[in-house]
Amino acid sequence: MRAAFAAKVWYTGEPASLRELLPRLTMAVAQSRVRGPRTRSATRGELVRRRGTSTFGAKAFQAWAVHCINGIVTDSVLEHCPASRLPQTPAPLKVEDFHTRSDPHAVERQAYYNELRARFANSANGSNEFVDQRGRVIVWTDGSCRPVQEHVRAGSGVFYGRGHVRNTALPVRGHMSNNRAELQALLHVLRTGQRPLSIRTDSEYVANGATVNRLDWRARAWFRRPADALPIYHADMWREVDTLLDARAPGTVEVVWRKAHGLRTHVYAGLTTDLDVYGNCGSDHLAAIAAEEVTAGRRTELARLVQQPESTYV
C-alpha cells in the first residue's frame, strides 16, 4: 500500500502538498551536475536520499516514500515480504484448454491474402520495409500460443517486410501465454529498433498497455491490487517497456492496434488496412514458426525457417 501511494504522489504530483516533501532531483540529475562516473543508483534513476534521518524522522512521509520509490526502481519492493505473500506464478496452460475452430471465411481469406502477397511482397522500398507518412518504419508484431507435441508452446513474431534481415521468430521463456508472447514481440522491437517506429499489433492488451495503462500501472507501483501486494501480470516486461518508451523522443514511436486476421469487410470498417492485413499475416506466420518449431534441438532450424527465401511471407 505504501509503495503504491508513494508512486502515485511521485508520478502524478497529487496531492501537491505531499509532492513538495519529496526530492526534486533523481540521482541521475544530481550526479550530472558534478564530475565523475555515474553510480549504479543514478543509472537506475533512484531518488536522492535524505541523510541523517532520526528514528522519528524515518516515519515521516518524505523518508519512507523515498525508500518505497527507490524500491520500485530497483524491483525490491517485495524483498522483505513473507513467502506466503509473494505473487504466485499463474497456473500453466494445458493442451485441453485449446479448442480447434473452423473458419467459415477460409476460402475468402485465402484468396484475399494471395492478392495481398502479390501486391505488397515486392512493393517496399529498397530495404524491404515500409515507412509511414511521418517517416517512421512500420513493423508488425504478433504472438502465438498453441499445443505442440502434447505441450503448450508460445512464440513471438516480428515482421518488417518480405526478406527483411530484422524479421524475427522468438520462443517465449517462462510462463506460456498469448499475452506474454505479444508483449515479448513489442519488447524485442523496442530493444533492437533505434529508428522512429510505427509498431502495429493485433493485441489490445499490448496497444492499450503501451499507450495508456502503463502510466496507471506505474503510478500504482506496478500493482494491480496494492492492498494484497499483487503485481500486474508480466510486470517484469512492462517495466522495461515503460523505460524504453520514455527514453524515446515524443512522436518517434507509436504503438497502434490493428484487427487480427482481417478481411475486406474489416478494411471497409476502418479496423485495419490492406497493408496492415499483409503485415499481420507476416508476423502471425513468424509467431507460429516460433511456437511450433522451437523444441529441444531446433534452434538452428528456426533460424533457417525465418530466412528461407521460399517462405510465403518472410
C-alpha positions in Angstrom: 0.0 0.0 0.0 2.8 2.4 0.9 4.7 1.8 -2.3 1.6 2.4 -4.5 0.7 5.6 -2.6 4.2 6.9 -2.8 4.4 6.1 -6.6 1.1 7.9 -7.2 2.4 11.1 -5.4 5.7 11.0 -7.2 4.5 10.4 -10.8 1.2 12.3 -10.7 2.2 15.2 -8.4 -1.0 14.9 -6.4 -1.6 15.9 -3.8 0.8 18.8 -4.3 1.4 19.2 -0.5 3.0 15.8 -0.3 4.8 16.0 -3.6 6.6 19.1 -2.3 8.0 16.9 0.5 9.8 14.6 -1.9 13.2 15.4 -3.5 13.1 17.4 -6.7 16.1 15.5 -8.1 16.9 12.0 -9.1 20.4 10.6 -8.5 21.0 10.8 -12.3 20.2 14.6 -12.4 22.2 15.3 -9.2 25.3 13.5 -10.5 25.1 15.1 -13.9 26.0 18.4 -12.1 29.2 17.1 -10.7 32.3 15.5 -12.3 33.0 11.8 -12.0 31.4 8.5 -13.1 27.8 7.8 -12.6 26.9 5.4 -9.8 24.6 2.4 -10.1 21.9 4.4 -8.2 22.0 7.1 -10.8 21.8 4.7 -13.7 18.7 3.1 -12.2 17.0 6.5 -11.7 16.8 6.4 -7.9 15.8 9.4 -5.8 18.2 11.4 -3.7 18.1 10.1 -0.2 18.0 12.2 2.9 20.9 11.7 5.2 21.0 11.7 9.0 17.3 10.8 9.4 16.4 10.1 13.0 14.3 7.2 14.2 11.3 9.5 14.5 12.1 11.2 11.1 12.2 7.9 9.4 8.5 7.5 10.0 7.7 10.7 8.1 6.3 10.6 4.6 9.4 12.2 3.0 11.6 9.4 4.4 9.6 6.2 3.8 8.2 7.4 0.4 11.8 7.8 -1.0 12.6 4.4 0.3 9.5 2.9 -1.4 10.1 4.7 -4.7 13.7 3.5 -4.8 12.5 0.0 -4.1 10.2 0.3 -7.1 13.0 1.4 -9.3 15.3 -1.4 -8.1 12.5 -4.0 -8.1 13.0 -4.7 -4.4 9.6 -3.6 -3.0 8.7 -7.2 -2.0 12.0 -8.4 -0.8 11.0 -8.3 2.9 7.6 -9.8 2.4 7.0 -13.4 3.7 6.9 -16.1 1.0 3.2 -16.6 1.5 2.5 -13.0 0.4 4.7 -13.0 -2.7 3.0 -13.2 -6.1 2.4 -16.7 -7.4 3.1 -17.8 -10.9 -0.1 -18.3 -13.0 -1.1 -21.9 -13.5 0.4 -23.1 -16.8 -2.0 -23.7 -19.7 -2.8 -27.2 -20.7 -3.4 -28.8 -24.1 -7.0 -29.4 -23.1 -7.5 -25.6 -22.8 -7.3 -25.2 -26.6 -10.1 -25.8 -29.0 -9.9 -26.0 -32.7 -12.3 -23.8 -34.5 -13.4 -23.9 -38.1 -13.0 -20.8 -40.3 -16.2 -20.0 -42.2 -14.3 -17.5 -44.3 -11.4 -19.7 -45.2 -11.8 -19.5 -49.0 -12.3 -15.8 -49.0 -9.4 -15.3 -46.7 -7.0 -17.4 -48.8 -7.9 -15.5 -52.0 -7.6 -12.1 -50.3 -4.2 -13.0 -48.7 -2.9 -14.3 -52.0 -3.8 -11.0 -53.6 -2.1 -9.0 -50.8 1.1 -11.1 -51.2 1.2 -10.4 -54.9 0.6 -6.7 -54.2 3.0 -6.0 -51.3 5.7 -8.6 -51.3 7.9 -6.7 -53.7 6.5 -3.2 -53.3 8.5 -2.0 -50.3 11.5 0.3 -50.7 15.0 -0.9 -51.4 15.5 -2.2 -47.9 12.3 -4.3 -48.0 10.5 -2.3 -45.4 7.6 0.2 -45.3 7.5 3.7 -43.9 4.5 5.8 -42.8 3.8 9.4 -43.7 5.9 10.7 -40.7 8.9 8.7 -41.8 8.6 6.0 -39.2 9.5 2.4 -40.1 6.4 0.2 -39.9 6.8 -3.1 -38.0 4.2 -5.7 -37.2 4.3 -7.8 -34.1 2.2 -10.9 -33.1 2.2 -13.7 -30.5 1.0 -17.3 -30.7 0.3 -19.9 -28.1 -0.7 -23.4 -29.1 -0.4 -27.1 -28.2 2.7 -28.7 -29.8 3.6 -32.3 -29.2 1.4 -32.6 -26.0 2.9 -29.4 -24.6 1.8 -25.8 -24.7 4.3 -23.6 -26.6 4.3 -19.9 -27.3 6.2 -17.7 -29.7 6.6 -14.1 -30.9 6.8 -12.8 -34.4 8.3 -9.5 -35.7 7.8 -8.6 -39.4 9.2 -5.7 -41.3 8.7 -6.9 -44.8 9.5 -9.9 -47.0 13.1 -10.9 -46.8 14.0 -8.2 -44.2 17.0 -9.0 -42.1 15.2 -8.0 -38.9 12.3 -10.4 -39.3 12.4 -12.5 -36.1 10.7 -15.5 -34.6 11.3 -15.7 -30.8 10.4 -18.5 -28.4 8.7 -17.5 -25.2 10.5 -18.3 -21.9 8.8 -18.9 -18.6 5.0 -18.8 -18.4 3.5 -19.7 -21.8 0.6 -17.4 -22.8 -0.5 -15.4 -25.8 -0.3 -12.1 -23.9 3.3 -12.7 -22.9 4.1 -13.7 -26.5 2.5 -10.5 -27.8 4.4 -8.4 -25.2 7.7 -10.1 -25.9 7.4 -9.1 -29.6 6.9 -5.5 -28.7 9.8 -5.5 -26.2 12.1 -7.1 -28.8 11.3 -4.3 -31.3 11.9 -1.6 -28.6 15.2 -3.2 -27.7 16.6 -3.6 -31.2 15.0 -0.8 -33.3 16.5 2.6 -32.6 14.9 4.4 -35.6 11.5 6.1 -35.4 8.9 3.2 -35.4 5.2 2.7 -36.0 4.5 -0.6 -34.3 1.3 -2.4 -35.4 -0.1 -5.1 -33.1 -3.3 -7.1 -33.1 -3.3 -7.2 -29.3 -5.5 -4.7 -27.5 -3.7 -5.8 -24.3 -0.4 -4.6 -25.7 -1.6 -1.5 -27.5 -3.6 -0.2 -24.5 -0.9 -1.1 -22.1 1.8 0.7 -24.1 -0.2 3.9 -24.6 -2.4 4.3 -21.6 -2.4 1.6 -18.9 1.3 1.6 -18.2 1.0 5.2 -16.9 -1.7 4.0 -14.4 0.3 0.9 -13.5 3.5 2.9 -12.9 1.5 5.3 -10.6 0.4 2.2 -8.6 4.0 0.9 -8.3 3.1 -1.9 -10.9 0.5 -3.4 -8.6 -3.0 -4.4 -9.8 -4.2 -4.8 -6.2 -1.8 -2.8 -3.9 -3.7 -3.9 -0.7 -2.8 -7.5 -1.5 0.6 -6.8 -2.9 -0.4 -8.4 -6.2 1.6 -7.0 -9.2 0.2 -6.7 -12.6 0.7 -9.6 -15.0 4.1 -9.6 -16.7 5.3 -6.7 -14.6 8.9 -7.5 -15.4 8.3 -6.9 -19.1 6.0 -3.9 -18.7 8.6 -2.1 -16.5 11.2 -2.4 -19.3 8.7 -1.4 -22.0 7.9 1.7 -19.9 11.5 2.6 -19.5 12.3 2.1 -23.2 9.3 4.2 -24.4 10.1 7.0 -22.0 13.6 7.1 -23.3 12.4 7.9 -26.9 11.7 11.4 -28.1 8.0 12.2 -28.3 6.3 11.1 -31.5 9.2 8.9 -32.6 7.5 5.6 -31.5 3.8 4.8 -31.8 2.1 1.5 -30.8 -1.3 1.1 -32.5 -3.9 -1.7 -32.7 -4.9 -3.3 -35.9 -7.6 -6.1 -36.5 -6.1 -9.6 -36.5 -6.6 -11.8 -39.5 -8.5 -9.1 -41.3 -10.8 -9.4 -44.3 -12.0 -6.8 -46.7 -15.0 -6.1 -44.5 -12.7 -5.1 -41.7 -10.8 -2.7 -44.0 -14.1 -1.1 -45.1 -15.0 -0.7 -41.4 -11.7 1.1 -40.7 -10.4 -1.6 -38.3 -7.3 -2.2 -40.5 -5.8 -1.5 -43.9 -4.7 -3.8 -46.8 -1.1 -3.2 -45.8 -1.7 -4.0 -42.2 -3.5 -7.2 -43.1 -0.5 -8.2 -45.1 1.9 -7.3 -42.3 -0.2 -9.0 -39.7 -0.1 -12.2 -41.7 3.7 -12.0 -41.8 4.1 -11.5 -38.0 1.5 -14.2 -37.4 3.4 -16.6 -39.6 6.7 -15.9 -37.7 5.0 -16.3 -34.3 3.6 -19.7 -35.4 7.0 -20.8 -36.6 8.4 -19.9 -33.1 5.7 -21.7 -31.3 5.7 -24.9 -33.4 9.3 -25.3 -34.3 11.1 -24.3 -31.1 11.5 -27.6 -29.3 14.7 -29.1 -27.9 17.5 -29.0 -30.5 15.5 -27.0 -33.1 17.2 -23.5 -32.7 19.2 -23.8 -35.9 16.1 -25.0 -37.8 14.2 -21.9 -36.5 16.8 -19.5 -37.9 16.7 -21.3 -41.3 12.9 -21.2 -41.5 12.8 -17.4 -40.8 15.2 -16.5 -43.5 14.4 -19.1 -46.2 13.7 -17.2 -49.5 10.9 -19.6 -50.5 8.9 -18.8 -47.4 5.4 -17.4 -48.1 5.9 -14.2 -46.1 9.3 -13.9 -44.6 
